[in-house]
């Protein structure tokens, strides 16, 4: 089965209208504005450290993903197709039906201690964001980070969220015993585009403040400048404005990635584009008519522009001394409290 690494949390009456995996699972909705229209399926996973297929283009071999689906609702998200493996759709279901592996921390501790585990680097936030909104309620990452710290196991985190600063204490403790790094994803600063294509995410400028705060606290943090959206965020002026603020954040590096449109994301993105920017449809069909990736010549041109801008503005050389900071959250052991204004979505 496609869900053979997961088992149901509880036995019970099967709802024939529910996705296969949800029959008997703990299903929750929350009566709060930030979770309006969302359903959470609490699953007991059988394993949590995943080995990445060898054919993948990514530069890491092992991942931990405590969630499936993502409340960030990024129109272009490459992970959308994975929801179809769960008998859900890659569009609205991906945004609103979130699978929560509630035993993720327990499994992480167990698997990291197994004799066969080789202490390999673990990447997080590489499929869906491990610091999406749901993490504010489920708090799975604190247990996972504590397990990685106690095992002195190297790891990295990629996020669009500001909630990572809640766990700054664990990140710095882990960095004392192993290699820890982070990256924030911010492909552009255009406010209109951001609100349209990444409606569930913090403002990209807030993400760059997170980068500054992490670097100030000894957690090396770079910026994944992704995705760069053809004809929407790729003008020379837009690229320079973004790279300039990345430099001011003290980012250790910047990595540009042009939008790619794999199946699942492709259909959702082109549907959005046809509604919001129909005049761009012919151009996109020309760029992406033969596959998921824009032509190499286009990608190389954008990468060269970003490299030149990074050199000009001092990415990797400047310190984040002039950047605004997001203060760390209160000690989680002190109990629940209202979310600080700095960590709320703008």
C-alpha positions as a Markdown table, in Angstrom:
| # | Residue | x | y | z |
|---|---|---|---|---|
| 1 | Unk | 0.0 | 0.0 | 0.0 |
| 2 | Unk | 1.1 | 3.6 | -0.5 |
| 3 | Unk | 0.5 | 4.1 | 3.2 |
| 4 | Unk | 2.5 | 1.0 | 4.3 |
| 5 | Unk | 4.7 | 3.2 | 6.5 |
| 6 | Unk | 1.7 | 4.5 | 8.5 |
| 7 | Unk | -0.8 | 2.8 | 10.7 |
| 8 | Unk | -4.1 | 4.0 | 11.9 |
| 9 | Unk | -4.2 | 5.7 | 15.3 |
| 10 | Unk | -7.5 | 4.0 | 16.4 |
| 11 | Unk | -9.9 | 1.4 | 15.1 |
| 12 | Unk | -13.4 | 2.5 | 14.5 |
| 13 | Unk | -16.3 | 2.9 | 12.1 |
| 14 | Unk | -15.1 | 3.5 | 8.6 |
| 15 | Unk | -16.5 | 6.5 | 6.8 |
| 16 | Unk | -16.8 | 5.4 | 3.2 |
| 17 | Unk | -16.5 | 9.1 | 2.1 |
| 18 | Unk | -13.2 | 9.5 | 3.9 |
| 19 | Unk | -9.7 | 9.0 | 2.3 |
| 20 | Unk | -8.5 | 5.4 | 2.8 |
| 21 | Unk | -5.9 | 6.4 | 5.4 |
| 22 | Unk | -8.3 | 8.4 | 7.5 |
| 23 | Unk | -10.7 | 5.5 | 8.2 |
| 24 | Unk | -10.2 | 5.0 | 11.9 |
| 25 | Unk | -7.6 | 7.8 | 12.3 |
| 26 | Unk | -8.1 | 10.6 | 14.8 |
| 27 | Unk | -9.6 | 13.4 | 12.8 |
| 28 | Unk | -9.7 | 16.9 | 14.2 |
| 29 | Unk | -10.8 | 20.4 | 13.2 |
| 30 | Unk | -10.1 | 23.5 | 15.3 |
| 31 | Unk | -12.5 | 26.4 | 15.9 |
| 32 | Unk | -9.9 | 29.1 | 15.4 |
| 33 | Unk | -9.5 | 31.5 | 12.4 |
| 34 | Unk | -6.1 | 30.3 | 11.4 |
| 35 | Unk | -7.4 | 26.8 | 10.9 |
| 36 | Unk | -10.7 | 27.6 | 9.3 |
| 37 | Unk | -11.7 | 25.0 | 6.8 |
| 38 | Unk | -8.8 | 22.7 | 7.6 |
| 39 | Unk | -8.9 | 19.1 | 8.8 |
| 40 | Unk | -6.0 | 17.3 | 10.6 |
| 41 | Unk | -5.5 | 13.6 | 10.4 |
| 42 | Unk | -3.5 | 12.4 | 13.4 |
| 43 | Unk | -1.6 | 9.3 | 12.3 |
| 44 | Unk | 0.8 | 7.0 | 14.2 |
| 45 | Unk | 3.7 | 6.6 | 11.8 |
| 46 | Unk | 5.8 | 3.4 | 11.6 |
| 47 | Unk | 9.0 | 5.2 | 10.7 |
| 48 | Unk | 10.1 | 8.8 | 10.5 |
| 49 | Unk | 13.6 | 9.0 | 9.0 |
| 50 | Unk | 13.1 | 8.7 | 5.2 |
| 51 | Unk | 15.8 | 7.8 | 2.7 |
| 52 | Unk | 15.6 | 9.9 | -0.4 |
| 53 | Unk | 15.6 | 8.0 | -3.7 |
| 54 | Unk | 18.9 | 8.0 | -5.4 |
| 55 | Unk | 17.5 | 9.6 | -8.6 |
| 56 | Unk | 16.5 | 12.7 | -6.7 |
| 57 | Unk | 18.2 | 16.0 | -7.5 |
| 58 | Unk | 18.4 | 17.0 | -3.9 |
| 59 | Unk | 21.8 | 17.2 | -2.1 |
| 60 | Unk | 20.9 | 15.1 | 1.0 |
| 61 | Unk | 20.1 | 11.5 | 1.6 |
| 62 | Unk | 17.8 | 11.4 | 4.7 |
| 63 | Unk | 14.8 | 13.5 | 5.7 |
| 64 | Unk | 12.3 | 13.9 | 8.5 |
| 65 | Unk | 8.8 | 15.1 | 7.6 |
| 66 | Unk | 6.4 | 15.3 | 10.5 |
| 67 | Unk | 3.5 | 16.6 | 8.3 |
| 68 | Unk | 2.0 | 15.9 | 4.9 |
| 69 | Unk | 0.1 | 18.7 | 3.2 |
| 70 | Unk | 0.8 | 22.3 | 4.1 |
| 71 | Unk | -1.2 | 25.3 | 5.3 |
| 72 | Unk | 1.1 | 27.7 | 3.6 |
| 73 | Unk | -1.0 | 27.1 | 0.5 |
| 74 | Unk | 1.8 | 28.1 | -1.9 |
| 75 | Unk | 0.2 | 27.8 | -5.4 |
| 76 | Unk | 3.5 | 26.5 | -7.0 |
| 77 | Unk | 4.5 | 24.0 | -4.3 |
| 78 | Unk | 6.3 | 21.1 | -5.9 |
| 79 | Unk | 5.1 | 18.7 | -3.1 |
| 80 | Unk | 1.5 | 18.9 | -4.2 |
| 81 | Unk | 1.7 | 15.7 | -6.2 |
| 82 | Unk | 2.5 | 13.7 | -3.0 |
| 83 | Unk | -1.0 | 14.2 | -1.7 |
| 84 | Unk | -2.3 | 12.1 | -4.6 |
| 85 | Unk | -0.4 | 9.2 | -3.1 |
| 86 | Unk | -2.7 | 9.5 | -0.1 |
| 87 | Unk | -5.9 | 9.3 | -2.2 |
| 88 | Unk | -6.3 | 13.1 | -1.9 |
| 89 | Unk | -6.1 | 15.8 | -4.5 |
| 90 | Unk | -3.0 | 18.0 | -5.2 |
| 91 | Unk | -5.0 | 21.2 | -5.0 |
| 92 | Unk | -7.4 | 22.1 | -2.2 |
| 93 | Unk | -6.8 | 18.9 | -0.3 |
| 94 | Unk | -3.1 | 19.6 | -0.1 |
| 95 | Unk | -3.8 | 23.0 | 1.4 |
| 96 | Unk | -6.6 | 22.0 | 3.8 |
| 97 | Unk | -6.2 | 18.3 | 4.7 |
| 98 | Unk | -3.0 | 17.9 | 6.8 |
| 99 | Unk | -1.6 | 14.6 | 8.0 |
| 100 | Unk | 0.1 | 14.9 | 11.4 |
| 101 | Unk | 2.5 | 12.2 | 12.5 |
| 102 | Unk | 1.9 | 12.6 | 16.1 |
| 103 | Unk | 4.5 | 10.1 | 17.3 |
| 104 | Unk | 7.3 | 11.7 | 15.2 |
| 105 | Unk | 9.4 | 12.8 | 18.1 |
| 106 | Unk | 9.2 | 9.3 | 19.8 |
| 107 | Unk | 10.2 | 7.6 | 16.5 |
| 108 | Unk | 13.0 | 10.0 | 15.8 |
| 109 | Unk | 14.6 | 9.3 | 19.2 |
| 110 | Unk | 14.2 | 5.5 | 18.7 |
| 111 | Unk | 15.6 | 5.5 | 15.1 |
| 112 | Unk | 18.5 | 7.8 | 15.9 |
| 113 | Unk | 19.5 | 5.4 | 18.7 |
| 114 | Unk | 19.3 | 2.2 | 16.5 |
| 115 | Unk | 22.6 | 0.5 | 16.0 |
| 116 | Unk | 22.2 | 0.5 | 12.2 |
| 117 | Unk | 21.8 | 4.2 | 12.0 |
| 118 | Unk | 25.0 | 5.8 | 10.8 |
| 119 | Unk | 24.6 | 9.4 | 12.1 |
| 120 | Unk | 23.9 | 10.8 | 8.7 |
| 121 | Unk | 22.9 | 14.4 | 8.1 |
| 122 | Unk | 19.1 | 14.8 | 8.3 |
| 123 | Unk | 17.3 | 17.5 | 6.3 |
| 124 | Unk | 13.9 | 18.9 | 7.4 |
| 125 | Unk | 11.4 | 21.2 | 5.7 |
| 126 | Unk | 12.4 | 19.7 | 2.3 |
| 127 | Unk | 8.9 | 18.3 | 1.3 |
| 128 | Unk | 6.4 | 20.5 | 3.2 |
| 129 | Unk | 7.3 | 23.1 | 5.9 |
| 130 | Unk | 7.9 | 21.6 | 9.3 |
| 131 | Unk | 7.2 | 25.0 | 10.7 |
| 132 | Unk | 3.9 | 25.5 | 9.0 |
| 133 | Unk | 1.0 | 26.8 | 11.1 |
| 134 | Unk | 0.0 | 23.4 | 12.4 |
| 135 | Unk | 3.3 | 23.1 | 14.2 |
| 136 | Unk | 2.2 | 26.0 | 16.5 |
| 137 | Unk | -0.4 | 23.6 | 17.9 |
| 138 | Unk | 1.2 | 20.2 | 17.6 |
| 139 | Unk | 4.8 | 21.2 | 18.6 |
| 140 | Unk | 6.3 | 18.1 | 17.1 |
| 141 | Unk | 9.6 | 19.8 | 16.2 |
| 142 | Unk | 10.7 | 20.4 | 19.8 |
| 143 | Unk | 10.8 | 16.7 | 20.4 |
| 144 | Unk | 12.5 | 16.0 | 17.1 |
| 145 | Unk | 15.1 | 18.6 | 17.8 |
| 146 | Unk | 15.7 | 17.3 | 21.3 |
| 147 | Unk | 16.3 | 13.8 | 19.9 |
| 148 | Unk | 18.7 | 15.1 | 17.3 |
| 149 | Unk | 20.6 | 17.1 | 19.9 |
| 150 | Unk | 20.8 | 14.2 | 22.3 |
| 151 | Unk | 22.1 | 12.0 | 19.5 |
| 152 | Unk | 24.6 | 14.7 | 18.4 |
| 153 | Unk | 23.2 | 14.1 | 14.9 |
| 154 | Unk | 23.8 | 16.8 | 12.2 |
| 155 | Unk | 20.8 | 18.4 | 10.7 |
| 156 | Unk | 19.5 | 21.3 | 8.6 |
| 157 | Unk | 16.1 | 23.0 | 8.4 |
| 158 | Unk | 14.5 | 24.9 | 5.5 |
| 159 | Unk | 11.4 | 27.0 | 6.3 |
| 160 | Unk | 9.2 | 29.8 | 5.2 |
| 161 | Unk | 8.0 | 30.2 | 8.8 |
| 162 | Unk | 9.0 | 32.4 | 11.7 |
| 163 | Unk | 8.0 | 29.8 | 14.2 |
| 164 | Unk | 11.5 | 28.3 | 14.1 |
| 165 | Unk | 12.5 | 31.0 | 16.6 |
| 166 | Unk | 10.4 | 29.3 | 19.2 |
| 167 | Unk | 13.0 | 26.6 | 19.2 |
| 168 | Unk | 16.1 | 28.8 | 19.2 |
| 169 | Unk | 17.1 | 27.3 | 22.6 |
| 170 | Unk | 17.2 | 23.7 | 21.2 |
| 171 | Unk | 18.9 | 24.8 | 18.0 |
| 172 | Unk | 21.7 | 26.5 | 19.9 |
| 173 | Unk | 22.1 | 23.6 | 22.3 |
| 174 | Unk | 22.3 | 21.2 | 19.3 |
| 175 | Unk | 24.8 | 23.5 | 17.6 |
| 176 | Unk | 27.1 | 23.0 | 20.6 |
| 177 | Unk | 27.4 | 19.3 | 19.9 |
| 178 | Unk | 26.9 | 18.8 | 16.2 |
| 179 | Unk | 26.6 | 20.6 | 12.8 |
| 180 | Unk | 23.4 | 22.6 | 12.6 |
| 181 | Unk | 22.3 | 24.9 | 9.7 |
| 182 | Unk | 19.2 | 26.6 | 8.5 |
| 183 | Unk | 17.8 | 28.2 | 5.4 |
| 184 | Unk | 14.8 | 30.5 | 4.8 |
| 185 | Unk | 12.9 | 30.4 | 1.6 |
| 186 | Unk | 12.2 | 33.9 | 0.1 |
| 187 | Unk | 12.1 | 34.2 | -3.7 |
| 188 | Unk | 10.8 | 37.7 | -3.9 |
| 189 | Unk | 9.6 | 40.7 | -1.9 |
| 190 | Unk | 6.7 | 41.9 | -4.1 |
| 191 | Unk | 3.8 | 42.2 | -1.6 |
| 192 | Unk | 1.0 | 41.7 | -4.2 |
| 193 | Unk | 2.6 | 38.6 | -5.6 |
| 194 | Unk | 3.3 | 37.2 | -2.1 |
| 195 | Unk | -0.3 | 37.6 | -0.9 |
| 196 | Unk | -1.5 | 35.9 | -4.1 |
| 197 | Unk | 0.8 | 32.9 | -4.4 |
| 198 | Unk | 1.9 | 32.3 | -0.8 |
| 199 | Unk | -1.3 | 33.3 | 1.2 |
| 200 | Unk | -0.5 | 31.2 | 4.3 |
| 201 | Unk | 3.1 | 32.3 | 4.8 |
| 202 | Unk | 4.7 | 35.1 | 6.8 |
| 203 | Unk | 5.7 | 38.2 | 4.9 |
| 204 | Unk | 9.0 | 37.4 | 3.1 |
| 205 | Unk | 10.7 | 40.3 | 4.9 |
| 206 | Unk | 9.8 | 38.6 | 8.2 |
| 207 | Unk | 11.6 | 35.5 | 6.9 |
| 208 | Unk | 14.7 | 37.6 | 6.3 |
| 209 | Unk | 14.5 | 38.9 | 9.8 |
| 210 | Unk | 14.5 | 35.2 | 10.9 |
| 211 | Unk | 17.6 | 34.7 | 8.9 |
| 212 | Unk | 19.3 | 37.6 | 10.7 |
| 213 | Unk | 18.2 | 36.4 | 14.2 |
| 214 | Unk | 19.5 | 32.8 | 13.5 |
| 215 | Unk | 22.8 | 34.1 | 12.3 |
| 216 | Unk | 23.1 | 36.4 | 15.3 |
| 217 | Unk | 22.7 | 33.3 | 17.6 |
| 218 | Unk | 25.3 | 31.2 | 15.9 |
| 219 | Unk | 23.0 | 29.2 | 13.6 |
| 220 | Unk | 24.4 | 29.5 | 10.0 |
| 221 | Unk | 21.5 | 30.5 | 7.9 |
| 222 | Unk | 21.3 | 31.2 | 4.1 |
| 223 | Unk | 18.5 | 32.0 | 1.8 |
| 224 | Unk | 16.9 | 29.9 | -0.8 |
| 225 | Unk | 15.8 | 32.5 | -3.3 |
| 226 | Unk | 12.9 | 30.4 | -4.6 |
| 227 | Unk | 11.0 | 30.3 | -6.6 |
| 228 | Unk | 11.8 | 33.1 | -9.0 |
| 229 | Unk | 8.7 | 33.5 | -11.0 |
| 230 | Unk | 9.1 | 34.2 | -14.8 |
| 231 | Unk | 7.5 | 37.5 | -15.8 |
| 232 | Unk | 6.3 | 38.1 | -12.3 |
| 233 | Unk | 9.4 | 38.5 | -10.0 |
| 234 | Unk | 12.3 | 38.2 | -12.4 |
| 235 | Unk | 12.9 | 41.8 | -13.6 |
| 236 | Unk | 16.4 | 43.2 | -12.9 |
| 237 | Unk | 14.9 | 45.7 | -10.4 |
| 238 | Unk | 13.0 | 43.0 | -8.5 |
| 239 | Unk | 16.0 | 40.7 | -8.4 |
| 240 | Unk | 18.2 | 43.5 | -7.1 |
| 241 | Unk | 15.8 | 44.5 | -4.4 |
| 242 | Unk | 15.5 | 41.0 | -3.1 |
| 243 | Unk | 19.2 | 40.2 | -3.1 |
| 244 | Unk | 20.0 | 43.6 | -1.4 |
| 245 | Unk | 17.7 | 42.7 | 1.5 |
| 246 | Unk | 19.1 | 39.2 | 1.6 |
| 247 | Unk | 22.5 | 40.7 | 2.0 |
| 248 | Unk | 21.3 | 43.0 | 4.8 |
| 249 | Unk | 19.9 | 39.9 | 6.6 |
| 250 | Unk | 23.5 | 38.6 | 7.0 |
| 251 | Unk | 22.6 | 35.5 | 5.0 |
| 252 | Unk | 25.6 | 33.1 | 4.6 |
| 253 | Unk | 24.7 | 32.5 | 1.0 |
| 254 | Unk | 21.9 | 32.8 | -1.5 |
| 255 | Unk | 20.8 | 30.1 | -3.9 |
| 256 | Unk | 18.4 | 31.1 | -6.7 |
| 257 | Unk | 15.9 | 28.6 | -8.1 |
| 258 | Unk | 13.6 | 29.3 | -11.0 |
| 259 | Unk | 10.0 | 28.1 | -10.7 |
| 260 | Unk | 9.6 | 24.4 | -11.8 |
| 261 | Unk | 6.2 | 22.9 | -12.5 |
| 262 | Unk | 6.0 | 19.2 | -11.8 |
| 263 | Unk | 2.7 | 17.3 | -12.2 |
| 264 | Unk | 0.3 | 18.3 | -9.5 |
| 265 | Unk | 1.8 | 21.8 | -9.1 |
| 266 | Unk | 1.7 | 22.4 | -12.8 |
| 267 | Unk | -2.0 | 22.1 | -13.1 |
| 268 | Unk | -2.7 | 24.1 | -9.9 |
| 269 | Unk | -0.3 | 26.9 | -11.0 |
| 270 | Unk | -1.6 | 27.2 | -14.5 |
| 271 | Unk | -5.1 | 27.3 | -13.3 |
| 272 | Unk | -4.1 | 30.2 | -11.0 |
| 273 | Unk | -2.2 | 31.9 | -13.8 |
| 274 | Unk | -5.1 | 31.7 | -16.2 |
| 275 | Unk | -7.4 | 33.4 | -13.7 |
| 276 | Unk | -4.9 | 36.1 | -12.3 |
| 277 | Unk | -2.6 | 36.7 | -15.3 |
| 278 | Unk | -4.2 | 35.3 | -18.4 |
| 279 | Unk | -1.9 | 37.4 | -20.7 |
| 280 | Unk | 1.1 | 35.4 | -19.4 |
| 281 | Unk | -0.3 | 32.0 | -20.3 |
| 282 | Unk | 1.3 | 31.9 | -23.8 |
| 283 | Unk | 4.7 | 32.8 | -22.4 |
| 284 | Unk | 4.4 | 30.1 | -19.7 |
| 285 | Unk | 3.4 | 27.5 | -22.2 |
| 286 | Unk | 6.4 | 28.4 | -24.2 |
| 287 | Unk | 8.8 | 28.2 | -21.3 |
| 288 | Unk | 7.3 | 25.0 | -19.7 |
| 289 | Unk | 5.7 | 23.4 | -22.8 |
| 290 | Unk | 8.3 | 20.6 | -22.9 |
| 291 | Unk | 8.6 | 19.7 | -19.2 |
| 292 | Unk | 8.7 | 20.8 | -15.6 |
| 293 | Unk | 11.7 | 23.1 | -15.9 |
| 294 | Unk | 12.3 | 26.4 | -17.7 |
| 295 | Unk | 14.9 | 26.3 | -20.5 |
| 296 | Unk | 18.5 | 26.1 | -19.3 |
| 297 | Unk | 19.4 | 29.3 | -21.0 |
| 298 | Unk | 16.8 | 31.1 | -18.9 |
| 299 | Unk | 17.8 | 29.5 | -15.7 |
| 300 | Unk | 21.5 | 30.3 | -16.3 |
| 301 | Unk | 20.7 | 33.9 | -17.1 |
| 302 | Unk | 18.8 | 34.3 | -13.8 |
| 303 | Unk | 21.5 | 32.5 | -11.8 |
| 304 | Unk | 24.2 | 34.7 | -13.3 |
| 305 | Unk | 22.3 | 37.9 | -12.5 |
| 306 | Unk | 21.8 | 36.8 | -8.9 |
| 307 | Unk | 25.4 | 35.8 | -8.5 |
| 308 | Unk | 26.5 | 39.2 | -9.7 |
| 309 | Unk | 24.1 | 41.0 | -7.4 |
| 310 | Unk | 25.2 | 38.8 | -4.5 |
| 311 | Unk | 28.8 | 39.8 | -5.1 |
| 312 | Unk | 27.9 | 43.5 | -5.5 |
| 313 | Unk | 25.8 | 43.6 | -2.3 |
| 314 | Unk | 28.1 | 41.4 | -0.2 |
| 315 | Unk | 26.1 | 38.3 | 0.5 |
| 316 | Unk | 28.1 | 36.1 | 2.7 |
| 317 | Unk | 30.5 | 39.0 | 3.7 |
| 318 | Unk | 28.2 | 41.4 | 5.5 |
| 319 | Unk | 26.9 | 40.9 | 9.0 |
| 320 | Unk | 23.2 | 41.3 | 9.9 |
| 321 | Unk | 24.0 | 44.2 | 12.2 |
| 322 | Unk | 21.7 | 46.6 | 10.4 |
| 323 | Unk | 18.8 | 44.1 | 10.1 |
| 324 | Unk | 15.8 | 44.2 | 12.4 |
| 325 | Unk | 15.5 | 41.2 | 14.8 |
| 326 | Unk | 12.7 | 38.9 | 15.7 |
| 327 | Unk | 12.9 | 38.3 | 19.5 |
| 328 | Unk | 13.0 | 34.7 | 20.7 |
| 329 | Unk | 9.8 | 33.3 | 22.0 |
| 330 | Unk | 9.2 | 32.9 | 25.7 |
| 331 | Unk | 10.3 | 29.6 | 27.3 |
| 332 | Unk | 7.8 | 26.9 | 26.1 |
| 333 | Unk | 8.1 | 25.2 | 29.6 |
| 334 | Unk | 6.4 | 28.2 | 31.1 |
| 335 | Unk | 3.1 | 27.1 | 29.5 |
| 336 | Unk | 0.9 | 28.4 | 26.7 |
| 337 | Unk | 0.7 | 32.0 | 25.9 |
| 338 | Unk | -0.7 | 34.3 | 23.2 |
| 339 | Unk | 1.4 | 34.2 | 20.0 |
| 340 | Unk | 3.9 | 37.2 | 20.0 |
| 341 | Unk | 2.9 | 39.8 | 17.4 |
| 342 | Unk | 6.3 | 39.3 | 15.7 |
| 343 | Unk | 5.6 | 35.6 | 15.0 |
| 344 | Unk | 2.1 | 36.1 | 13.6 |
| 345 | Unk | 1.5 | 36.1 | 9.9 |
| 346 | Unk | 1.4 | 39.6 | 8.5 |
